[in-house]
Amino acid sequence: MEEKIAAYLSARIEGADGVAISNLYRIPGGQSRETWSFDASWRDGDGEVSRGFILRRDPDASLLESDRNLEFGVMKAVKPLGVPVPEMYWLEEDASLIDRPFCMMERIDGCEASPNKVLMDPAMYAVREKVADRFASILARIHEVPLDDPGLAFMGPPPSTDGCGIQEIERWEEIVARESIEPQPVLRAAFRWMRKHLPPPASRVVLVHGDYRTGNFLADASGEIRGVLDWEMAHLGDPMEDIAWACIRPWRWLGNEQIGGLMARTDFFSKYEAAGGARIDEEAVRFWEVLGNLKLAAIFITGGRSFCEGRTRSAMMAFIARNSQRLELEIMDLMEA
Amino acid sequence: MRPDAVESLRAIQGALNEALLPELQTPFAQEAAQAAAWLAESLAAELDTVVENLAQDNQVLRRILTDGQVQLAAAGGNIPASAAVNETESALAQTGSGSLKISDLTAENRSLMAALAVMLEQLEDMRGDPGDKTELRTEAYRHLRQVAVRGWSFFDVSGFRERIVRARADVE
């Protein structure tokens, strides 16, 4: 793989001579894309150059069939708009280059992403308040991204303010129906519940990250969030969807009610609003929390099907798929069923 | 004494956690070994009671579906011809073979759960309010909650740590 990456960079980087790849290793997590880290060095007209890269490559099977073009396009578009993301370099659909389609981006060093590190490391504990502030304010910033920015034109027209809920119900209901290999009485009841408890129209339609949570950002030792990752579920919709996704129990890593393991729910809401975010509607957040748990269950179901049908032999995929019962418990709690 | 299936799974876990994980060099390999150890934990937590649970579940589901069939039929009109009744009749006719093989019990359970899914929808339509707490609906969700809190999940040591303790106390 090193040789293929070196050949690719030699062709891509103008004037690069003697490209060498080192420290190539696969990063855990990121079940929907293989994520690899490597160092590259080369010579150009100014001398020796050395840089860290991240390669995101299509997997053999995925937790979710996501759109690599969407993730690349959104991250490239929001970078100049003040949202901290790695710089995106290249997107390649030609599977012959490095065996499967991939994209390459900047590697941001000196940061932690794993919830264990971000929440448990004593050094990070001292800066948790700042991480919490930045977590809320960056989400507000994402929701202020102008949708008429030319870089986001590929996302198509936004839904109407009263169509956001139905749009996501239909998206995930179709996935659950298509991917389930066993009956889903709780999930089916939840879809019916959501149709009868649609949220009020969104206060505005925004760029929704779709997977904004502890575990999907890079925080440095000062508590600054230097990169928001995993944009493959980004879409246009209701800002409360991101708020609720950040709140769902699976992402409360410490096992108590702290949102994202970072802060109390009321603190999250007030920090987000104070940073210019949309007004929080708690009943709408409840709707979107049901949707969030359903969405995660749908992702697990998709991974489970891939495993059961032999498209992957990943132990992680099998394991993850065995955890959906707890999501059903949470959904029943939220529906008060 | 010969180690039984659960004890053997514990041996696999021990090898993964104590011998292999500390030796693995890359984070990706460590994650894969960790997932395998968690899978073993999940299986070990389920194995001893899986047949008993499935047999009891199927018995409970058959009772709920039989009661539901009566309620739906009593509602009159076109309800007896509904999908719920048809699905239930089909599920009840196909199940109850008496086999204790996990695969047979699981197939039976899936058939009954499929009928339950349709019946819950029909009961909501009949009552007009999905939040309506009929006795049958309450019993169905009590069963679904019991199933949802079983076994061991990674979430039990992360986001659901406090919730799962309360949930288990509720269903006991």
Interface residues (C-beta under 8 A of the other chain):
Chain A: Y25 R26 I27 P28 G29 P115 E182 P183 Q184 P185 V186 R188 A189 R192 W193 K196 R249 P250 W251 R252 W253 L254 G255 N256 E257 S314 A315 M316 A318 F319 R322 N323 Q325 R326 E328 L329 E330 M332 M335 E336 A337
Chain B: T26 P27 F28 Q30 E31 A32 A35 A36 W38 L39 S42 R110 M113 A114 L116 A117 L120 E121 E124 P130 G131 A140 Y141 L144 R145 V147 A148 V149 R150 G151 S153 F154 F155 D156 V157 S158 G159 F160 R161 E162 R163 I164 A167
